[in-house]
Amino acid sequence: MARKKQQPKRESTPKMQGFIAGAGEIVEQDINDTIRQNFMPYAMSVIMSRAIPEIDGFKPSHRKLLYTMYKMNLLGSARTKSANIVGQTMKLNPHGDSAIYDTMVRLSRGYEALLHPYVDSKGNFGKFYSRDMAWAASRYTEARLDNICRELFRDIDKDTVDFVDNYDSTTKEPTLLPAAFPSVLVNANTGIAVGMASSICPFNLAEVCNTAIELMRNPNHDLFSTMQAPDFPGGGQIIFDRAAMEQIYKTGRGSIKVRARYTYDKSANCIDVTQIPPTTTIEAIVEKVIDLVKQGKIKEITDIRDETGLDGLKITIDLKRGIDPDKLMQRLFKLTTLEDSFSCNFNVLIAGIPRVLGVRELLEEWTAFRIECVRRRTHFDLTKKKEKLHLLYGLRAILLDIDKAVRIVRETEEESEVVPNLMIGFGIDEVQAEYVAEIKLRHLNREFILKRTEEVESLEAEIRDLEAILASKSRIKTIIIRELSEIAQKYGQPRRSHILYADEIEEDEPVEAVPDYPVNLFFTREGYFKKITPLSLRMGGDHKLKEGDAVVQQIEATNAAELLFFSDKAQVYKMRAADFADTKASVMGEYIPARVQMDEGENAAMMAVTTDYSGFMLFVFENGKAAKVELAAYSTKTNRRKLLNAYSDKSSLVTAMQLPEDCDVLLTASSGRMLLFNTGLIAPKTTKNTQGVVVMNLKKGQRVLSARVYREGDLQNPARFKKKIPALGALPNGEEMPSGQTTL
């Protein structure tokens, strides 16, 4: 499309850069205006009307579906086809039938995603823990509301919540459901909006109700005494970390570790996994285990299969003979999603504002919401009883003279004058007169009127009680507490998730079994590494090296040894000798900076080899300082490959030495002075990047050139150079140097 010539603009502002366009013209406009006008309304709609649950525990799609089923009289009645429910829900939720049916499936008993399902389903509704078990079409399945929904809709017809028009203003729908228990914490709810998300883990119904009761009685109640941890519908084992759980309870953010539950069948020599974390599926676990077996990382398994059936979830793992099932499961917990984390983000819409709340604040907000519901219900009942009492007062007035009332009606010529004449004759108002005028002829007897007027005293007592409730917040809380106790007793279930205390779990670090045999390790000045077996070394010839390169370290070790490659950027990279293939002297070797993925411009400076992290590292710097760091400081519980701040970077490193025990070290400075000292004079540190202590005093412009372990015979008179540190050292003469060694 050709661009038309722009007309001169009258004026231009930073917020409006463009022109009024006709057909076919290209319009220039500020990107900020475009986002503000088009994207922001969409983002707000997703946050407010789609992805984030409200204090009643429901998203709009859930609420519209359940309210439709309630209006269809599906609470306590026979089931109906799911397709009928989906069709009726479209009156409130203008989406396709597939989206609405998916919502129903997640709320259903058959899907098993909720601790307390809201939809009592019949037919194939799939399974939450399976990726491949699809649910049947809506024309084949049936559903109705579960009995617990009575507590969700309790007194909804008594003005407990606000109602608004649906999308085409043909009917009304509730903005919230008057949930009589904290459903927002009982059933899991997740959603992804624009710029924010929500992920609420489920808790046991009885524990939540009891906690809400105790919080109303005592705002400083200890939550852990009544609600120790979440409770997932799929069971599993929650690894209870008090600090992590306290963070979730306080801030609404954090993660919970959940692992599978299993049993060992000794007769069949197999492990049966019957409960898995809520964040994974059967297929994901089976595929991962098969992949580990193919890679050779797991060698104890002969077969794994999905045996899920009518009895529920079951993954069977066949074992080789002599395998310890508990140790194998410990490894599988580390390598697969048999142990996984559930991320919590308690983001809830409170009065139209998204807020991330802790458990205590969430229960307090629900309590405030429920107090308002009970207050509105009480006010509704009070108004109705007052209206009825008013009518009964009028009825009692005609009790004095029923014949007079009949005579007034009979002697009134026009029907429209009946009510005014009754008002005049008995001194009652129009509403009362209308009620009296509508009494059937068969009810114009003293017995009927006496029975009706007997209700006056009871109504007056009820009205006084209702007025007292409205005037007392504690009375309202007492009502809520009674209702919560009844719900906990009626619908409460035992915990499904077992609690494991993190400090009581004895776990063996899953170490992959590797063959152990003697090897010779070589490290060159340019950063190349070779692992050669003694046999290959004896049969091989000279080392193949890069031009100008040389072997600077040759160490005899085993294939199970751990390697620490120190770089010139104060970082260390950890590998195992088993991670490298056996090679020959005739090959160049592996380039360590590339193999361990060092940063750009970073080079390997030195290699340390250990099996138990005993001994220490000695770092000598150009400024005359030396640092003695225990090798155990580089040991990590996890398989971390890269450690930052491996040594101090305040001064340039002269050399790094791995020493099994204290020994004498000889330093040489640029002034020619030499200093001999014992490393035992330096205190060991566990802080890797310690700056060390001054060993050799240097004058301005001088620096340490080299450092090496002192060998017997390196100096003719070593006593001259051995000083109490820090010291300047001594200048050597020709007679004191060993044969073949020259002075600087």
VONU-989510 format. One record per residue (C-alpha): x, y, z. Coordinates in steps of 0.2 Angstrom, whole numbers, padded with zeros to 4 digits, always signed. Example, Ala and Ser with C-alpha at 12.3 -4.5 7.8 and 13.67 -1.06 7.14 Angstrom:
% VONU-989510
+0062-0022+0039 +0068-0005+0036 
***
This chain:
% VONU-989510
+0000+0000+0000 +0007+0016-0005 +0010+0030+0008 +0000+0046+0005 +0008+0062+0007 +0005+0069+0025 -0004+0085+0027 +0004+0099+0038 +0000+0096+0056 -0008+0111+0066 +0002+0106+0081 +0010+0091+0088 +0012+0085+0106 +0022+0071+0113 +0006+0060+0117 -0002+0063+0099 +0010+0061+0085 -0001+0057+0069 -0015+0064+0059 -0033+0061+0055 -0033+0047+0042 -0045+0043+0028 -0047+0027+0020 -0030+0019+0015 -0020+0031+0025 -0006+0025+0037 -0008+0032+0054 +0007+0036+0065 +0002+0035+0084 +0011+0035+0100 +0014+0017+0106 +0010+0022+0124 -0007+0028+0118 -0010+0011+0109 -0006+0001+0124 -0016+0011+0135 -0032+0011+0124 -0031-0007+0118 -0021-0018+0130 -0025-0011+0147 -0044-0014+0146 -0040-0032+0141 -0027-0034+0155 -0040-0027+0168 -0053-0039+0161 -0042-0054+0163 -0038-0049+0181 -0055-0044+0187 -0066-0056+0177 -0057-0072+0173 -0041-0078+0181 -0040-0072+0199 -0052-0079+0212 -0062-0069+0224 -0065-0071+0243 -0079-0084+0241 -0065-0095+0232 -0072-0094+0215 -0068-0087+0198 -0082-0080+0188 -0083-0095+0177 -0085-0107+0192 -0098-0095+0200 -0108-0094+0184 -0109-0113+0182 -0113-0117+0200 -0127-0104+0201 -0134-0110+0184 -0135-0127+0192 -0143-0120+0207 -0156-0112+0197 -0159-0128+0188 -0164-0136+0205 -0149-0148+0203 -0146-0147+0222 -0153-0163+0230 -0162-0169+0214 -0158-0181+0200 -0144-0178+0188 -0146-0171+0171 -0135-0172+0155 -0120-0161+0156 -0124-0154+0139 -0140-0147+0147 -0130-0138+0161 -0118-0131+0148 -0131-0124+0137 -0140-0116+0152 -0124-0109+0158 -0121-0099+0142 -0135-0087+0148 -0122-0081+0160 -0106-0086+0153 -0105-0081+0134 -0091-0094+0129 -0091-0109+0119 -0098-0125+0126 -0080-0133+0127 -0073-0120+0139 -0089-0121+0151 -0088-0140+0151 -0069-0140+0155 -0074-0129+0170 -0087-0142+0175 -0075-0156+0174 -0062-0148+0185 -0076-0146+0199 -0082-0163+0197 -0080-0178+0209 -0074-0190+0195 -0059-0178+0190 -0052-0179+0208 -0044-0162+0207 -0053-0155+0223 -0054-0161+0241 -0073-0157+0241 -0080-0158+0224 -0094-0146+0220 -0101-0156+0206 -0108-0174+0209 -0103-0182+0192 -0108-0198+0183 -0098-0205+0169 -0081-0203+0162 -0074-0186+0169 -0055-0190+0166 -0042-0189+0180 -0033-0175+0187 -0017-0185+0188 -0017-0191+0171 -0012-0182+0155 -0020-0195+0143 -0036-0200+0151 -0048-0188+0142 -0065-0185+0148 -0081-0190+0139 -0091-0178+0129 -0105-0168+0138 -0119-0178+0129 -0113-0194+0138 -0110-0188+0156 -0122-0182+0169 -0121-0171+0184 -0129-0162+0198 -0123-0151+0213 -0114-0160+0227 -0122-0158+0245 -0108-0147+0251 -0115-0134+0239 -0129-0131+0251 -0116-0122+0262 -0111-0111+0246 -0129-0106+0242 -0135-0104+0260 -0148-0090+0261 -0143-0083+0244 -0161-0078+0242 -0161-0068+0257 -0151-0053+0250 -0135-0060+0257 -0125-0055+0242 -0127-0042+0228 -0134-0047+0211 -0130-0039+0194 -0137-0040+0176 -0129-0054+0165 -0121-0049+0149 -0137-0046+0139 -0147-0039+0154 -0160-0054+0153 -0157-0061+0170 -0148-0058+0186 -0132-0067+0193 -0123-0065+0210 -0107-0056+0211 -0101-0068+0225 -0108-0084+0233 -0112-0082+0252 -0100-0097+0256 -0103-0102+0274 -0085-0109+0276 -0068-0103+0269 -0069-0112+0252 -0055-0101+0246 -0043-0111+0256 -0052-0128+0255 -0051-0131+0237 -0035-0127+0226 -0037-0113+0214 -0024-0108+0201 -0025-0094+0187 -0013-0084+0176 -0018-0066+0173 -0009-0052+0164 +0006-0047+0175 +0001-0058+0189 -0005-0075+0194 -0014-0085+0208 -0010-0102+0215 -0019-0107+0231 -0015-0124+0239 -0029-0133+0247 -0031-0136+0266 -0042-0149+0276 -0060-0143+0278 -0061-0147+0297 -0044-0139+0300 -0049-0123+0291 -0066-0121+0300 -0058-0124+0317 -0044-0111+0313 -0057-0098+0307 -0066-0101+0323 -0051-0099+0334 -0046-0083+0325 -0063-0076+0329 -0061-0080+0347 -0042-0075+0348 -0034-0064+0334 -0017-0070+0340 -0021-0088+0338 -0006-0099+0333 -0011-0106+0316 +0000-0121+0316 -0009-0128+0332 -0025-0131+0321 -0019-0130+0303 -0002-0137+0302 +0000-0139+0283 -0010-0140+0267 -0019-0156+0262 -0019-0161+0244 -0033-0171+0236 -0020-0184+0228 -0013-0187+0245 +0006-0188+0245 +0019-0184+0258 +0022-0166+0263 +0040-0162+0268 +0036-0150+0282 +0049-0136+0284 +0043-0125+0298 +0052-0109+0291 +0046-0111+0274 +0028-0115+0280 +0028-0099+0291 +0033-0089+0276 +0018-0095+0266 +0007-0092+0281 +0013-0075+0283 +0016-0068+0266 +0006-0080+0255 +0021-0084+0244 +0033-0099+0245 +0034-0117+0239 +0029-0134+0247 +0039-0150+0243 +0027-0165+0240 +0033-0182+0237 +0024-0198+0231 +0019-0212+0243 +0023-0230+0239 +0023-0248+0245 +0035-0262+0242 +0028-0279+0237 +0041-0291+0242 +0033-0306+0234 +0033-0298+0217 +0049-0288+0220 +0041-0272+0214 +0037-0254+0220 +0019-0248+0219 +0017-0229+0219 -0001-0225+0224 +0000-0206+0227 +0009-0193+0217 +0012-0174+0219 -0002-0163+0212 +0010-0154+0200 +0014-0170+0189 +0006-0184+0180 +0007-0202+0178 +0014-0201+0161 +0027-0188+0165 +0034-0199+0179 +0034-0215+0168 +0042-0206+0153 +0056-0199+0165 +0060-0215+0173 +0061-0224+0155 +0073-0210+0150 +0084-0212+0165 +0085-0231+0162 +0090-0228+0143 +0103-0216+0148 +0110-0228+0161 +0108-0217+0176 +0096-0230+0184 +0101-0248+0182 +0090-0256+0196 +0074-0256+0186 +0068-0269+0174 +0051-0263+0170 +0039-0248+0174 +0020-0248+0169 +0004-0239+0173 -0008-0250+0182 -0021-0237+0186 -0039-0244+0186 -0055-0244+0196 -0045-0245+0212 -0036-0229+0208 -0019-0223+0204 -0005-0236+0203 +0012-0235+0195 +0022-0252+0196 +0041-0252+0196 +0049-0270+0194 +0066-0271+0202 +0081-0282+0199 +0086-0294+0213 +0094-0288+0229 +0089-0270+0226 +0085-0259+0241 +0068-0251+0236 +0070-0237+0249 +0087-0231+0242 +0080-0233+0224 +0066-0222+0229 +0077-0209+0237 +0086-0207+0220 +0070-0207+0210 +0064-0193+0222 +0079-0183+0216 +0079-0187+0198 +0060-0187+0194 +0044-0178+0198 +0040-0191+0211 +0045-0177+0222 +0040-0159+0217 +0037-0142+0223 +0020-0133+0224 +0022-0115+0222 +0010-0104+0232 +0004-0087+0228 -0011-0082+0238 -0017-0068+0226 -0036-0065+0229 -0048-0051+0223 -0053-0041+0238 -0066-0028+0234 -0060-0028+0216 -0042-0026+0221 -0029-0040+0219 -0020-0043+0235 -0007-0056+0240 -0012-0062+0258 -0006-0074+0271 -0017-0087+0278 -0021-0076+0293 -0026-0061+0283 -0036-0072+0271 -0046-0079+0285 -0049-0062+0292 -0055-0056+0275 -0067-0071+0274 -0073-0068+0291 -0077-0049+0287 -0086-0055+0271 -0096-0068+0281 -0101-0056+0295 -0108-0045+0281 -0118-0059+0274 -0125-0064+0290 -0129-0046+0294 -0138-0044+0278 -0147-0061+0280 -0153-0055+0298 -0159-0038+0291 -0169-0047+0278 -0177-0059+0290 -0180-0044+0302 -0189-0034+0288 -0200-0049+0283 -0205-0052+0301 -0209-0034+0304 -0220-0034+0288 -0229-0050+0294 -0231-0043+0312 -0238-0027+0304 -0251-0037+0295 -0255-0047+0310 -0258-0031+0320 -0271-0026+0307 -0279-0044+0308 -0280-0043+0327 -0289-0026+0326 -0304-0034+0317 -0304-0048+0330 -0314-0035+0341 -0328-0035+0329 -0328-0048+0314 -0346-0044+0311 -0342-0026+0308 -0329-0030+0296 -0341-0041+0286 -0354-0027+0287 -0342-0014+0280 -0338-0025+0265 -0356-0030+0261 -0362-0012+0263 -0349-0005+0252 -0356-0002+0235 -0340-0001+0225 -0325-0013+0226 -0313+0001+0226 -0320+0008+0242 -0318-0008+0252 -0300-0005+0258 -0303+0014+0262 -0319+0010+0272 -0310-0004+0282 -0296+0009+0285 -0309+0021+0292 -0319+0008+0302 -0304+0000+0311 -0291+0013+0311 -0278+0003+0301 -0267+0008+0286 -0269+0003+0268 -0257-0012+0269 -0267-0020+0283 -0283-0016+0276 -0278-0024+0259 -0273-0040+0269 -0289-0041+0279 -0299-0038+0263 -0291-0053+0254 -0296-0065+0268 -0306-0079+0261 -0324-0082+0267 -0320-0098+0275 -0307-0090+0286 -0319-0077+0293 -0321-0087+0309 -0314-0083+0327 -0303-0099+0327 -0293-0094+0312 -0290-0076+0317 -0285-0081+0335 -0272-0093+0328 -0265-0080+0317 -0264-0067+0331 -0256-0079+0343 -0241-0077+0332 -0239-0059+0337 -0230-0063+0353 -0218-0075+0346 -0214-0063+0331 -0211-0049+0343 -0199-0060+0353 -0190-0065+0336 -0189-0047+0331 -0181-0042+0347 -0168-0056+0345 -0164-0051+0327 -0162-0033+0332 -0150-0038+0346 -0140-0048+0333 -0139-0033+0322 -0133-0023+0336 -0120-0035+0342 -0105-0041+0332 -0101-0054+0344 -0118-0062+0342 -0115-0062+0323 -0098-0071+0326 -0106-0083+0337 -0118-0088+0323 -0104-0090+0311 -0094-0101+0324 -0110-0112+0326 -0112-0114+0307 -0093-0118+0305 -0094-0131+0318 -0109-0139+0310 -0100-0139+0293 -0084-0146+0300 -0093-0160+0309 -0104-0164+0294 -0092-0163+0279 -0075-0165+0288 -0063-0179+0281 -0047-0186+0288 -0031-0179+0281 -0026-0186+0264 -0008-0179+0264 +0004-0187+0276 +0017-0175+0285 +0035-0178+0285 +0046-0167+0295 +0061-0161+0285 +0074-0163+0300 +0069-0181+0303 +0071-0187+0285 +0087-0197+0283 +0092-0196+0265 +0107-0203+0257 +0114-0191+0243 +0110-0200+0227 +0127-0204+0220 +0128-0212+0203 +0138-0228+0204 +0154-0226+0194 +0168-0239+0191 +0183-0235+0202 +0200-0238+0195 +0217-0230+0196 +0220-0216+0183 +0233-0203+0180 +0227-0185+0178 +0237-0172+0168 +0234-0153+0167 +0243-0141+0156 +0248-0123+0157 +0235-0119+0143 +0221-0127+0152 +0220-0145+0143 +0216-0160+0154 +0219-0179+0151 +0214-0194+0160 +0225-0209+0156 +0225-0226+0164 +0242-0233+0170 +0242-0246+0156 +0239-0234+0142 +0252-0222+0150 +0265-0236+0150 +0261-0241+0132 +0259-0223+0125 +0273-0211+0119 +0276-0193+0122 +0262-0181+0126 +0254-0172+0112 +0252-0154+0117 +0248-0137+0109 +0263-0128+0103 +0271-0119+0118 +0261-0128+0130 +0267-0139+0144 +0261-0151+0158 +0261-0142+0174 +0252-0155+0185 +0253-0174+0185 +0243-0182+0199 +0239-0201+0202 +0221-0203+0208 +0206-0214+0205 +0191-0213+0193 +0180-0208+0207 +0190-0192+0212 +0182-0175+0212 +0191-0161+0202 +0191-0143+0206 +0197-0131+0192 +0202-0114+0198 +0201-0100+0185 +0210-0084+0184 +0193-0075+0188 +0192-0081+0206 +0180-0095+0202 +0181-0114+0204 +0172-0127+0193 +0168-0144+0200 +0169-0160+0190 +0172-0178+0193 +0186-0188+0185 +0172-0200+0179 +0164-0186+0169 +0179-0187+0157 +0183-0201+0145 +0199-0212+0147 +0211-0206+0134 +0229-0208+0128 +0245-0197+0129 +0244-0195+0110 +0228-0185+0110 +0227-0166+0114 +0215-0168+0129 +0199-0159+0133 +0200-0140+0134 +0193-0136+0152 +0187-0118+0149 +0175-0125+0135 +0171-0141+0144 +0165-0133+0161 +0158-0118+0151 +0169-0104+0159 +0164-0086+0156 +0171-0077+0141 +0190-0072+0143 +0191-0084+0158 +0205-0097+0159 +0209-0112+0169 +0224-0109+0181 +0225-0124+0192 +0218-0141+0196 +0214-0149+0213 +0210-0167+0215 +0201-0174+0231 +0190-0188+0237 +0186-0183+0254 +0190-0164+0254 +0203-0166+0267 +0218-0154+0267 +0218-0136+0262 +0222-0124+0248 +0236-0111+0249 +0234-0095+0239 +0249-0083+0237 +0246-0066+0230 +0257-0053+0222 +0255-0041+0237 +0264-0053+0249 +0248-0060+0257 +0244-0078+0258 +0227-0086+0262 +0225-0104+0269 +0207-0110+0265 +0201-0128+0270 +0197-0138+0256 +0181-0143+0264 +0174-0125+0261 +0172-0131+0242 +0162-0146+0247 +0143-0144+0243 +0128-0154+0247 +0120-0151+0230 +0128-0155+0213 +0134-0137+0210 +0146-0136+0196 +0151-0118+0198 +0156-0108+0214 +0159-0090+0214 +0172-0081+0225 +0183-0096+0226 +0198-0085+0232 +0201-0066+0235 +0202-0055+0219 +0209-0040+0229 +0227-0044+0222 +0233-0054+0208 +0236-0073+0211 +0254-0079+0210 +0249-0097+0213 +0237-0109+0221 +0243-0125+0229 +0233-0140+0236 +0242-0146+0252 +0237-0161+0262 +0246-0155+0277 +0257-0140+0283 +0274-0139+0275 +0287-0126+0271 +0284-0114+0256 +0297-0104+0247 +0293-0086+0241 +0303-0076+0229 +0300-0057+0226 +0304-0046+0212 +0318-0038+0223 +0327-0055+0223 +0323-0058+0241 +0317-0075+0246 +0307-0080+0261 +0305-0098+0268 +0290-0100+0280 +0279-0114+0287 +0260-0114+0282 +0256-0119+0300 +0259-0101+0305 +0244-0096+0295 +0227-0099+0303 +0215-0109+0291 +0199-0101+0285 +0182-0107+0280 +0178-0091+0270 +0184-0095+0253 +0188-0077+0247 +0197-0072+0263 +0211-0059+0259 +0224-0069+0270 +0238-0062+0280 +0254-0053+0276 +0268-0066+0274 +0281-0056+0265 +0284-0037+0267 +0287-0028+0251 +0293-0011+0247 +0284+0000+0235 +0284-0006+0217 +0289-0024+0223 +0278-0040+0221 +0279-0058+0224 +0285-0067+0208 +0284-0086+0213 +0279-0098+0227 +0283-0116+0228 +0284-0130+0241 +0301-0131+0248 +0311-0147+0245 +0326-0153+0255 +0341-0147+0246 +0333-0132+0237 +0344-0120+0248 +0361-0123+0255 +0357-0113+0270 +0338-0113+0273 +0340-0106+0290 +0345-0088+0283 +0328-0087+0274 +0317-0094+0287 +0310-0079+0296 +0295-0075+0308 +0281-0069+0297 +0279-0056+0291 +0297-0053+0285 +0307-0046+0271 +0316-0062+0267 +0335-0063+0263 +0345-0060+0247 +0353-0076+0242 +0372-0078+0236 +0379-0090+0224 +0386-0101+0237 +0369-0103+0245 +0360-0108+0229 +0359-0127+0225 +0369-0133+0210 +0361-0129+0194 +0350-0115+0201 +0354-0097+0197 +0350-0081+0206 +0338-0068+0200 
***
